[in-house]
Amino acid sequence: MKAMLFAAGLGTRLKPFTNNAPKALAMVGNKTLLEINIKYLQRFGITDVIINVHHFADMIEDMVGQHNGFGSNITISDERDEVLETGGGLKKAAWYFSGAEPFVVMNVDVLTTLDLGQLITSHRSSEAIATLAVMKRDSSRQLLFDTEMTLCGWQNNSTNEQKIARSITDTQPFAFSGIQIMSPAIWENAPFSGKFSLIDLYLHTAKQSIVKGYDHTGDTFIDVGKPESLAKAELLFK
């Protein structure tokens, strides 16, 4: 199985660190987020990884080169000309996942004790075209699922905006963890190009195909998006 790490973002919430470096190279203890998540994937047998780069792209490439990919086979997806957001970034790298084998996609700035092997098993045993790791936790934006954990919609808790893919009376909200398994077939009926979000792709796909949620509530999880979260992450992930 292959994987993609999203590392192209500007990391504006991590300023002032990201004024001079990419968020992927933020340190948690004595390791960068990049190294931690490459080695996280290795624990589940995934050593073929593509990483998209934009903000301080050279620094990420240099780090990968200096450390021989931290033991993995690393390919770079170059977004120096324009950062393409999560959906656009994945579509640009779609060539890397040719064939029918599902693959992992995750944000470089999330840390978790999620058992990725169980997420993969759950995806393979279902008919889902994508399986999203989600949790019961506070978040300004949440995905909506039915009782079978089939994706039905999305909501913004700050503005009350909703986007509905399937009209279901009884839905339950979950926060997305930025980790997912998907099939290359997800692009077959996707009218997206350029810059777009994976959430929009999932909501479109959920209208005619099955997109599942995988509830890993109870696992340790942190989105390392702000300077203070780096210190918290160091305590949680010693």
VOVO-939520 format. One line per field, with one value per residue: x, y, z of N, C-alpha, C in turn; residue number from 0. Coordinates in nm, 2 decimals. Layout:
# residues N
nX <- (X, ...) .
nY <- (Y, ...) .
nZ <- (Z, ...) .
caX <- (X, ...) .
caY <- (Y, ...) .
caZ <- (Z, ...) .
cX <- (X, ...) .
cY <- (Y, ...) .
cZ <- (Z, ...) .
martor <- (NUM, ...) .
END
This chain:
# residues 238
nX <- (0.08, 0.04, 0.10, 0.00, 0.14, 0.02, 0.19, 0.21, 0.09, 0.05, 0.07, -0.03, -0.14, 0.07, 0.25, 0.49, 0.67, 0.64, 0.71, 0.96, 1.00, 0.87, 0.56, 0.58, 0.83, 0.83, 0.91, 0.86, 0.95, 1.25, 1.22, 1.10, 0.77, 0.74, 0.92, 0.81, 0.56, 0.62, 0.75, 0.54, 0.37, 0.54, 0.52, 0.30, 0.36, 0.39, 0.58, 0.62, 0.58, 0.43, 0.49, 0.34, 0.46, 0.51, 0.52, 0.82, 0.95, 1.20, 1.33, 1.20, 1.25, 1.53, 1.56, 1.44, 1.62, 1.87, 1.83, 1.78, 1.51, 1.41, 1.41, 1.21, 1.06, 1.06, 0.86, 0.83, 0.57, 0.54, 0.43, 0.50, 0.43, 0.17, -0.03, -0.25, -0.46, -0.62, -0.78, -0.71, -0.43, -0.41, -0.52, -0.34, -0.14, -0.24, -0.15, 0.04, -0.09, -0.19, -0.39, -0.58, -0.55, -0.62, -0.53, -0.35, -0.41, -0.29, -0.27, 0.02, 0.05, -0.09, -0.11, -0.14, -0.27, -0.41, -0.49, -0.38, -0.38, -0.62, -0.80, -0.75, -0.82, -1.09, -1.18, -1.12, -1.30, -1.54, -1.78, -1.70, -1.59, -1.42, -1.28, -1.30, -1.12, -1.26, -1.37, -1.54, -1.54, -1.48, -1.52, -1.50, -1.60, -1.78, -1.84, -2.13, -2.29, -2.49, -2.66, -2.52, -2.27, -2.23, -2.14, -2.32, -2.33, -2.21, -2.12, -2.09, -2.02, -2.00, -2.12, -2.35, -2.39, -2.48, -2.40, -2.55, -2.54, -2.68, -3.01, -3.10, -3.29, -3.20, -2.89, -2.55, -2.29, -1.94, -1.59, -1.34, -1.04, -0.83, -0.71, -0.73, -0.85, -0.86, -1.00, -0.86, -1.06, -1.22, -1.20, -1.34, -1.60, -1.57, -1.61, -1.39, -1.12, -0.80, -0.77, -0.91, -1.11, -1.08, -1.30, -1.51, -1.50, -1.56, -1.82, -1.95, -1.90, -2.04, -2.30, -2.36, -2.21, -2.06, -1.93, -1.75, -1.74, -1.49, -1.49, -1.27, -1.28, -1.14, -0.88, -0.56, -0.51, -0.40, -0.41, -0.15, -0.15, -0.10, 0.14, 0.14, 0.04, 0.25, 0.41, 0.22, 0.19, 0.43, 0.43, 0.22, 0.31, 0.54) .
nY <- (-0.12, 0.23, 0.58, 0.92, 1.22, 1.53, 1.82, 2.07, 2.31, 2.65, 2.69, 2.89, 2.92, 2.84, 3.04, 3.23, 3.04, 2.93, 3.14, 3.12, 2.85, 2.54, 2.39, 2.12, 2.07, 2.15, 2.10, 1.83, 1.74, 1.59, 1.54, 1.60, 1.69, 1.58, 1.35, 1.20, 1.13, 0.99, 0.77, 0.68, 0.58, 0.37, 0.19, 0.04, -0.09, 0.07, 0.21, 0.34, 0.66, 0.96, 1.31, 1.62, 1.95, 2.30, 2.55, 2.67, 2.46, 2.36, 2.32, 2.10, 1.90, 1.89, 1.80, 1.54, 1.43, 1.44, 1.26, 1.03, 0.97, 0.89, 0.62, 0.54, 0.52, 0.80, 1.02, 1.33, 1.56, 1.84, 2.15, 2.41, 2.62, 2.68, 2.64, 2.37, 2.30, 2.04, 1.85, 1.92, 1.89, 1.61, 1.51, 1.60, 1.43, 1.19, 1.01, 0.86, 0.66, 0.47, 0.20, -0.04, -0.06, 0.04, 0.34, 0.54, 0.86, 1.14, 1.43, 1.61, 1.74, 1.62, 1.42, 1.10, 0.81, 0.64, 0.32, 0.24, 0.01, -0.11, 0.07, 0.04, -0.23, -0.21, -0.05, -0.22, -0.42, -0.33, -0.17, 0.07, 0.36, 0.54, 0.58, 0.75, 0.87, 0.95, 1.14, 1.18, 1.48, 1.83, 2.07, 2.32, 2.27, 1.99, 1.65, 1.48, 1.18, 0.88, 0.63, 0.40, 0.49, 0.61, 0.86, 1.17, 1.44, 1.78, 2.02, 2.36, 2.47, 2.72, 2.90, 2.78, 2.68, 2.42, 2.14, 1.91, 1.57, 1.34, 1.30, 1.25, 1.20, 1.16, 1.23, 1.21, 1.41, 1.42, 1.49, 1.53, 1.36, 1.40, 1.19, 0.92, 0.65, 0.55, 0.46, 0.45, 0.48, 0.68, 0.91, 0.87, 0.98, 1.25, 1.59, 1.78, 2.01, 2.18, 2.39, 2.26, 2.13, 1.82, 1.76, 1.86, 1.69, 1.44, 1.49, 1.52, 1.27, 1.11, 1.13, 0.94, 0.72, 0.51, 0.66, 0.61, 0.66, 0.61, 0.55, 0.66, 0.74, 0.81, 0.74, 0.89, 1.21, 1.49, 1.80, 1.96, 2.25, 2.50, 2.71, 2.66, 2.40, 2.24, 2.20, 2.07, 1.84, 1.72, 1.63, 1.45, 1.26, 1.13) .
nZ <- (0.00, -0.07, 0.03, 0.09, 0.21, 0.31, 0.28, 0.19, 0.27, 0.39, 0.66, 0.84, 1.10, 1.26, 1.27, 1.45, 1.35, 1.09, 0.93, 0.85, 0.78, 0.67, 0.79, 0.82, 0.91, 1.17, 1.51, 1.73, 2.03, 1.97, 1.70, 1.37, 1.25, 1.00, 0.99, 1.21, 1.11, 0.87, 0.99, 1.14, 0.94, 0.85, 1.06, 1.00, 0.77, 0.55, 0.31, 0.08, -0.02, -0.12, -0.11, -0.10, -0.19, -0.12, 0.03, 0.14, 0.00, -0.08, 0.16, 0.27, 0.07, 0.09, 0.36, 0.34, 0.15, 0.29, 0.50, 0.37, 0.31, 0.56, 0.58, 0.41, 0.08, -0.09, -0.28, -0.44, -0.49, -0.67, -0.59, -0.62, -0.79, -0.74, -0.45, -0.41, -0.24, -0.05, -0.21, -0.47, -0.46, -0.41, -0.65, -0.84, -0.77, -0.84, -1.03, -0.91, -0.77, -0.94, -1.07, -0.89, -0.62, -0.29, -0.10, 0.15, 0.28, 0.45, 0.67, 0.74, 0.97, 1.18, 1.48, 1.61, 1.80, 1.66, 1.53, 1.24, 1.09, 1.16, 1.06, 0.78, 0.75, 0.80, 0.59, 0.37, 0.42, 0.36, 0.13, 0.07, -0.11, 0.00, 0.33, 0.62, 0.89, 1.20, 1.49, 1.80, 1.90, 1.99, 1.74, 1.49, 1.25, 1.12, 1.01, 0.89, 0.97, 0.91, 1.11, 1.03, 0.99, 0.74, 0.52, 0.51, 0.51, 0.58, 0.83, 0.94, 1.25, 1.34, 1.17, 1.11, 0.86, 0.62, 0.42, 0.23, 0.14, 0.14, 0.21, 0.52, 0.81, 1.08, 1.19, 1.29, 1.43, 1.36, 1.41, 1.17, 1.13, 0.95, 0.83, 0.60, 0.40, 0.06, -0.26, -0.59, -0.77, -0.70, -0.85, -1.08, -1.14, -1.08, -1.10, -1.07, -1.07, -1.07, -0.79, -0.50, -0.22, -0.04, 0.11, -0.03, -0.25, -0.13, -0.04, -0.28, -0.40, -0.22, -0.29, -0.48, -0.42, -0.17, 0.11, 0.40, 0.76, 1.01, 1.33, 1.57, 1.83, 2.15, 2.10, 2.13, 2.00, 1.82, 1.65, 1.52, 1.50, 1.60, 1.78, 2.06, 2.06, 1.99, 2.22, 2.38, 2.22, 2.25, 2.51, 2.50, 2.32, 2.39) .
caX <- (0.00, 0.11, 0.04, 0.04, 0.14, 0.00, 0.29, 0.23, 0.01, 0.13, 0.08, -0.05, -0.17, 0.19, 0.34, 0.59, 0.76, 0.63, 0.76, 1.09, 1.01, 0.73, 0.50, 0.62, 0.96, 0.81, 0.97, 0.79, 1.06, 1.37, 1.19, 1.00, 0.64, 0.76, 0.98, 0.72, 0.45, 0.68, 0.77, 0.41, 0.33, 0.62, 0.48, 0.19, 0.42, 0.38, 0.71, 0.61, 0.51, 0.44, 0.47, 0.33, 0.54, 0.49, 0.58, 0.96, 0.96, 1.34, 1.37, 1.15, 1.33, 1.66, 1.55, 1.42, 1.75, 1.97, 1.80, 1.74, 1.37, 1.39, 1.39, 1.10, 1.08, 0.98, 0.85, 0.79, 0.48, 0.58, 0.32, 0.57, 0.37, 0.04, -0.08, -0.38, -0.55, -0.61, -0.83, -0.62, -0.30, -0.42, -0.55, -0.21, -0.05, -0.32, -0.07, 0.12, -0.17, -0.25, -0.43, -0.71, -0.51, -0.65, -0.41, -0.37, -0.38, -0.30, -0.21, 0.15, 0.05, -0.17, -0.04, -0.25, -0.24, -0.50, -0.44, -0.40, -0.41, -0.76, -0.87, -0.73, -0.90, -1.23, -1.20, -1.12, -1.41, -1.66, -1.79, -1.68, -1.49, -1.33, -1.31, -1.25, -1.10, -1.33, -1.38, -1.64, -1.46, -1.53, -1.46, -1.59, -1.66, -1.80, -1.90, -2.25, -2.31, -2.61, -2.63, -2.43, -2.15, -2.23, -2.14, -2.44, -2.32, -2.11, -2.18, -2.01, -2.09, -1.99, -2.21, -2.47, -2.40, -2.47, -2.39, -2.61, -2.52, -2.79, -3.11, -3.13, -3.34, -3.12, -2.75, -2.46, -2.17, -1.80, -1.48, -1.25, -0.90, -0.73, -0.65, -0.83, -0.82, -0.95, -0.98, -0.84, -1.19, -1.29, -1.19, -1.41, -1.71, -1.55, -1.59, -1.31, -0.99, -0.74, -0.77, -1.04, -1.10, -1.12, -1.43, -1.61, -1.49, -1.63, -1.97, -2.00, -1.90, -2.14, -2.43, -2.39, -2.12, -2.05, -1.81, -1.77, -1.66, -1.43, -1.49, -1.16, -1.29, -1.07, -0.74, -0.49, -0.51, -0.38, -0.38, -0.04, -0.17, -0.06, 0.27, 0.12, 0.01, 0.37, 0.45, 0.13, 0.21, 0.56, 0.39, 0.13, 0.36, 0.68) .
caY <- (0.00, 0.36, 0.68, 1.06, 1.32, 1.67, 1.91, 2.19, 2.42, 2.76, 2.68, 3.02, 2.91, 2.81, 3.15, 3.28, 2.94, 2.92, 3.26, 3.08, 2.71, 2.47, 2.33, 1.98, 2.07, 2.19, 2.00, 1.77, 1.68, 1.60, 1.50, 1.69, 1.62, 1.50, 1.23, 1.13, 1.07, 0.89, 0.65, 0.62, 0.49, 0.25, 0.09, -0.03, -0.15, 0.16, 0.27, 0.42, 0.78, 1.08, 1.43, 1.75, 2.06, 2.44, 2.65, 2.63, 2.33, 2.32, 2.27, 1.96, 1.82, 1.88, 1.71, 1.41, 1.38, 1.43, 1.15, 0.91, 0.94, 0.83, 0.48, 0.51, 0.56, 0.92, 1.09, 1.47, 1.62, 1.98, 2.25, 2.54, 2.73, 2.71, 2.54, 2.32, 2.25, 1.89, 1.78, 1.95, 1.83, 1.47, 1.49, 1.62, 1.31, 1.07, 0.91, 0.77, 0.56, 0.40, 0.06, -0.05, -0.07, 0.16, 0.41, 0.62, 1.00, 1.21, 1.56, 1.60, 1.81, 1.55, 1.31, 1.02, 0.67, 0.56, 0.20, 0.26, -0.12, -0.14, 0.16, -0.02, -0.35, -0.16, -0.01, -0.33, -0.51, -0.26, -0.14, 0.22, 0.41, 0.61, 0.56, 0.87, 0.86, 1.06, 1.13, 1.26, 1.59, 1.96, 2.12, 2.42, 2.20, 1.85, 1.57, 1.42, 1.04, 0.81, 0.53, 0.30, 0.56, 0.65, 1.01, 1.23, 1.58, 1.86, 2.14, 2.46, 2.50, 2.87, 2.98, 2.69, 2.63, 2.28, 2.08, 1.77, 1.48, 1.24, 1.35, 1.16, 1.27, 1.14, 1.22, 1.24, 1.48, 1.37, 1.57, 1.46, 1.35, 1.43, 1.06, 0.85, 0.54, 0.57, 0.39, 0.54, 0.49, 0.80, 1.01, 0.84, 1.07, 1.37, 1.70, 1.88, 2.04, 2.30, 2.40, 2.23, 2.06, 1.68, 1.75, 1.88, 1.56, 1.34, 1.52, 1.49, 1.13, 1.05, 1.13, 0.82, 0.61, 0.50, 0.71, 0.57, 0.71, 0.51, 0.62, 0.62, 0.82, 0.74, 0.75, 1.02, 1.29, 1.64, 1.87, 2.05, 2.37, 2.63, 2.70, 2.60, 2.26, 2.16, 2.16, 1.97, 1.72, 1.66, 1.56, 1.34, 1.16, 1.09) .
caZ <- (0.00, -0.08, 0.10, 0.06, 0.32, 0.27, 0.35, 0.10, 0.33, 0.44, 0.81, 0.90, 1.24, 1.33, 1.28, 1.36, 1.30, 0.95, 0.86, 0.80, 0.76, 0.65, 0.91, 0.82, 0.98, 1.31, 1.60, 1.85, 2.09, 1.88, 1.57, 1.29, 1.21, 0.88, 1.03, 1.29, 1.03, 0.78, 1.07, 1.17, 0.83, 0.84, 1.16, 0.93, 0.65, 0.43, 0.29, -0.05, 0.02, -0.20, -0.03, -0.18, -0.13, -0.18, 0.12, 0.17, -0.06, -0.09, 0.29, 0.28, -0.02, 0.15, 0.48, 0.29, 0.09, 0.39, 0.58, 0.29, 0.32, 0.69, 0.56, 0.31, -0.06, -0.09, -0.41, -0.42, -0.58, -0.67, -0.61, -0.60, -0.87, -0.67, -0.36, -0.47, -0.13, -0.03, -0.32, -0.59, -0.43, -0.43, -0.79, -0.91, -0.74, -0.87, -1.12, -0.82, -0.72, -1.06, -1.04, -0.81, -0.48, -0.20, -0.05, 0.27, 0.27, 0.58, 0.69, 0.80, 1.10, 1.28, 1.55, 1.67, 1.83, 1.57, 1.47, 1.10, 1.04, 1.17, 0.96, 0.65, 0.75, 0.80, 0.45, 0.28, 0.44, 0.33, -0.01, 0.06, -0.20, 0.09, 0.47, 0.69, 1.04, 1.26, 1.63, 1.88, 1.97, 1.96, 1.62, 1.43, 1.13, 1.14, 0.91, 0.94, 0.93, 0.96, 1.21, 0.97, 0.96, 0.60, 0.51, 0.46, 0.49, 0.65, 0.89, 1.00, 1.37, 1.37, 1.08, 1.09, 0.72, 0.60, 0.29, 0.25, 0.03, 0.15, 0.30, 0.63, 0.92, 1.20, 1.16, 1.41, 1.39, 1.40, 1.36, 1.08, 1.18, 0.85, 0.78, 0.52, 0.30, -0.05, -0.38, -0.71, -0.84, -0.65, -0.95, -1.20, -1.16, -1.00, -1.19, -1.00, -1.12, -1.00, -0.64, -0.43, -0.10, -0.03, 0.17, -0.14, -0.33, -0.05, -0.04, -0.42, -0.42, -0.13, -0.35, -0.56, -0.38, -0.02, 0.19, 0.54, 0.87, 1.10, 1.46, 1.66, 1.96, 2.26, 2.07, 2.15, 1.88, 1.82, 1.53, 1.56, 1.41, 1.67, 1.85, 2.19, 2.05, 1.98, 2.35, 2.42, 2.15, 2.30, 2.63, 2.46, 2.23, 2.43) .
cX <- (0.09, 0.04, 0.08, 0.03, 0.12, 0.09, 0.30, 0.17, 0.11, 0.15, 0.07, -0.07, -0.04, 0.29, 0.37, 0.69, 0.76, 0.66, 0.90, 1.11, 0.87, 0.69, 0.55, 0.75, 0.95, 0.85, 0.87, 0.90, 1.18, 1.35, 1.09, 0.87, 0.65, 0.81, 0.88, 0.62, 0.50, 0.70, 0.64, 0.36, 0.41, 0.58, 0.37, 0.23, 0.41, 0.51, 0.72, 0.52, 0.54, 0.41, 0.45, 0.40, 0.51, 0.56, 0.72, 0.98, 1.10, 1.38, 1.32, 1.22, 1.47, 1.66, 1.53, 1.55, 1.85, 1.95, 1.75, 1.60, 1.33, 1.35, 1.28, 1.14, 1.00, 0.98, 0.79, 0.69, 0.49, 0.46, 0.38, 0.49, 0.24, 0.00, -0.22, -0.48, -0.54, -0.66, -0.74, -0.49, -0.30, -0.44, -0.42, -0.12, -0.12, -0.24, 0.00, 0.04, -0.25, -0.28, -0.55, -0.68, -0.55, -0.52, -0.45, -0.33, -0.39, -0.23, -0.08, 0.15, -0.05, -0.09, -0.15, -0.20, -0.34, -0.43, -0.47, -0.43, -0.56, -0.84, -0.86, -0.82, -1.05, -1.27, -1.21, -1.24, -1.54, -1.67, -1.77, -1.57, -1.38, -1.38, -1.23, -1.24, -1.17, -1.34, -1.50, -1.55, -1.51, -1.45, -1.56, -1.66, -1.67, -1.86, -2.02, -2.26, -2.44, -2.57, -2.54, -2.29, -2.13, -2.23, -2.26, -2.43, -2.21, -2.18, -2.07, -2.08, -2.09, -2.10, -2.35, -2.49, -2.40, -2.46, -2.44, -2.59, -2.63, -2.88, -3.15, -3.18, -3.25, -2.97, -2.67, -2.33, -2.04, -1.70, -1.38, -1.11, -0.79, -0.65, -0.76, -0.77, -0.91, -0.91, -0.95, -0.96, -1.27, -1.29, -1.28, -1.53, -1.70, -1.52, -1.51, -1.17, -0.93, -0.73, -0.91, -1.01, -1.14, -1.26, -1.54, -1.61, -1.57, -1.78, -2.03, -2.01, -2.01, -2.28, -2.47, -2.30, -2.12, -1.92, -1.84, -1.69, -1.61, -1.41, -1.37, -1.16, -1.22, -0.92, -0.69, -0.48, -0.48, -0.35, -0.28, -0.05, -0.12, 0.06, 0.25, 0.09, 0.14, 0.42, 0.35, 0.15, 0.34, 0.52, 0.31, 0.20, 0.51, 0.71) .
cY <- (0.13, 0.46, 0.82, 1.14, 1.46, 1.76, 2.04, 2.32, 2.53, 2.76, 2.81, 3.02, 2.88, 2.92, 3.19, 3.17, 2.93, 3.04, 3.22, 2.93, 2.65, 2.41, 2.18, 1.96, 2.12, 2.07, 1.96, 1.69, 1.70, 1.55, 1.60, 1.61, 1.53, 1.36, 1.14, 1.06, 0.97, 0.76, 0.59, 0.53, 0.36, 0.15, 0.00, -0.08, -0.06, 0.24, 0.35, 0.54, 0.89, 1.20, 1.55, 1.86, 2.19, 2.54, 2.60, 2.49, 2.28, 2.26, 2.13, 1.87, 1.79, 1.78, 1.57, 1.35, 1.35, 1.30, 1.02, 0.87, 0.88, 0.68, 0.44, 0.56, 0.68, 0.98, 1.23, 1.51, 1.77, 2.07, 2.39, 2.65, 2.77, 2.60, 2.50, 2.28, 2.10, 1.81, 1.80, 1.89, 1.68, 1.43, 1.50, 1.49, 1.18, 0.96, 0.81, 0.65, 0.49, 0.25, 0.07, -0.05, 0.05, 0.22, 0.50, 0.77, 1.06, 1.34, 1.54, 1.66, 1.75, 1.44, 1.23, 0.88, 0.58, 0.43, 0.20, 0.12, -0.15, -0.05, 0.09, -0.15, -0.31, -0.12, -0.12, -0.42, -0.45, -0.23, 0.01, 0.25, 0.49, 0.59, 0.67, 0.84, 0.98, 1.03, 1.21, 1.36, 1.72, 2.01, 2.22, 2.37, 2.05, 1.78, 1.50, 1.28, 0.99, 0.71, 0.42, 0.37, 0.59, 0.80, 1.07, 1.38, 1.64, 1.98, 2.23, 2.51, 2.65, 2.95, 2.91, 2.65, 2.48, 2.25, 1.94, 1.69, 1.38, 1.29, 1.24, 1.24, 1.27, 1.13, 1.25, 1.30, 1.42, 1.47, 1.48, 1.47, 1.38, 1.31, 0.98, 0.74, 0.56, 0.48, 0.49, 0.56, 0.62, 0.91, 0.99, 0.93, 1.20, 1.49, 1.81, 1.89, 2.16, 2.28, 2.37, 2.14, 1.91, 1.67, 1.77, 1.75, 1.46, 1.37, 1.50, 1.34, 1.06, 1.05, 1.00, 0.70, 0.61, 0.56, 0.68, 0.65, 0.60, 0.59, 0.57, 0.70, 0.74, 0.74, 0.89, 1.09, 1.43, 1.69, 1.98, 2.17, 2.50, 2.61, 2.62, 2.45, 2.18, 2.11, 2.05, 1.83, 1.64, 1.58, 1.44, 1.22, 1.13, 0.95) .
cZ <- (0.00, 0.01, 0.05, 0.19, 0.26, 0.35, 0.28, 0.17, 0.38, 0.59, 0.88, 1.05, 1.32, 1.32, 1.42, 1.30, 1.15, 0.87, 0.79, 0.77, 0.73, 0.78, 0.93, 0.90, 1.13, 1.40, 1.71, 1.92, 2.00, 1.74, 1.50, 1.27, 1.09, 0.91, 1.11, 1.21, 0.93, 0.86, 1.12, 1.06, 0.82, 0.94, 1.10, 0.80, 0.53, 0.42, 0.16, -0.03, -0.08, -0.11, -0.12, -0.11, -0.20, -0.09, 0.17, 0.12, -0.06, 0.05, 0.31, 0.20, 0.04, 0.27, 0.43, 0.23, 0.19, 0.48, 0.50, 0.31, 0.46, 0.68, 0.47, 0.17, -0.09, -0.24, -0.37, -0.53, -0.57, -0.69, -0.58, -0.67, -0.80, -0.58, -0.40, -0.37, -0.13, -0.15, -0.45, -0.58, -0.46, -0.58, -0.87, -0.89, -0.78, -0.95, -1.03, -0.77, -0.83, -1.02, -0.95, -0.66, -0.40, -0.14, 0.07, 0.23, 0.41, 0.58, 0.77, 0.94, 1.20, 1.35, 1.62, 1.71, 1.75, 1.52, 1.32, 1.03, 1.05, 1.08, 0.82, 0.64, 0.73, 0.65, 0.36, 0.30, 0.41, 0.18, -0.03, -0.04, -0.12, 0.23, 0.54, 0.84, 1.10, 1.41, 1.68, 1.95, 1.92, 1.83, 1.56, 1.31, 1.15, 1.02, 0.97, 0.88, 0.98, 1.06, 1.16, 0.94, 0.81, 0.59, 0.45, 0.44, 0.57, 0.71, 0.95, 1.13, 1.41, 1.29, 1.06, 0.94, 0.71, 0.45, 0.30, 0.12, 0.02, 0.25, 0.40, 0.75, 1.05, 1.17, 1.29, 1.36, 1.44, 1.34, 1.28, 1.13, 1.08, 0.80, 0.71, 0.43, 0.18, -0.17, -0.50, -0.79, -0.80, -0.75, -1.07, -1.24, -1.09, -1.09, -1.13, -1.07, -1.05, -0.85, -0.58, -0.31, -0.11, 0.02, 0.06, -0.23, -0.26, -0.06, -0.18, -0.44, -0.34, -0.18, -0.43, -0.51, -0.22, 0.03, 0.33, 0.64, 0.95, 1.24, 1.55, 1.79, 2.07, 2.23, 2.10, 2.01, 1.90, 1.69, 1.57, 1.47, 1.47, 1.75, 1.99, 2.18, 2.03, 2.12, 2.40, 2.35, 2.20, 2.43, 2.60, 2.39, 2.26, 2.39) .
martor <- (0, 1, 2, 3, 4, 5, 6, 7, 8, 9, 10, 11, 12, 13, 14, 15, 16, 17, 18, 19, 20, 21, 22, 23, 24, 25, 26, 27, 28, 29, 30, 31, 32, 33, 34, 35, 36, 37, 38, 39, 40, 41, 42, 43, 44, 45, 46, 47, 48, 49, 50, 51, 52, 53, 54, 55, 56, 57, 58, 59, 60, 61, 62, 63, 64, 65, 66, 67, 68, 69, 70, 71, 72, 73, 74, 75, 76, 77, 78, 79, 80, 81, 82, 83, 84, 85, 86, 87, 88, 89, 90, 91, 92, 93, 94, 95, 96, 97, 98, 99, 100, 101, 102, 103, 104, 105, 106, 107, 108, 109, 110, 111, 112, 113, 114, 115, 116, 117, 118, 119, 120, 121, 122, 123, 124, 125, 126, 127, 128, 129, 130, 131, 132, 133, 134, 135, 136, 137, 138, 139, 140, 141, 142, 143, 144, 145, 146, 147, 148, 149, 150, 151, 152, 153, 154, 155, 156, 157, 158, 159, 160, 161, 162, 163, 164, 165, 166, 167, 168, 169, 170, 171, 172, 173, 174, 175, 176, 177, 178, 179, 180, 181, 182, 183, 184, 185, 186, 187, 188, 189, 190, 191, 192, 193, 194, 195, 196, 197, 198, 199, 200, 201, 202, 203, 204, 205, 206, 207, 208, 209, 210, 211, 212, 213, 214, 215, 216, 217, 218, 219, 220, 221, 222, 223, 224, 225, 226, 227, 228, 229, 230, 231, 232, 233, 234, 235, 236, 237) .
END
